[in-house]
């Protein structure tokens, strides 16, 4: 996939491109390729738990 995006660095914005099938959608969501899907979803879920970004709701 040849999707490109700007990566903000100390030196300024740098054009980068994905080296696999993962990409960032125009509305800011990530789509992961088959090789990285399970690993990245697990990492995101762990961060959500660690940052306590959920709210308990009663039915």
KANORBEL-V855051 format. One record per pair of residues at least 24 apart in sequence whose C-alpha atoms are under 6 Angstrom apart, sorted by the first residue. I is the first residue (numbers start at 1). J is the second residue. Records with the same first field share a line. If there is no record, write none. Layout:
I: J, J
This chain:
none
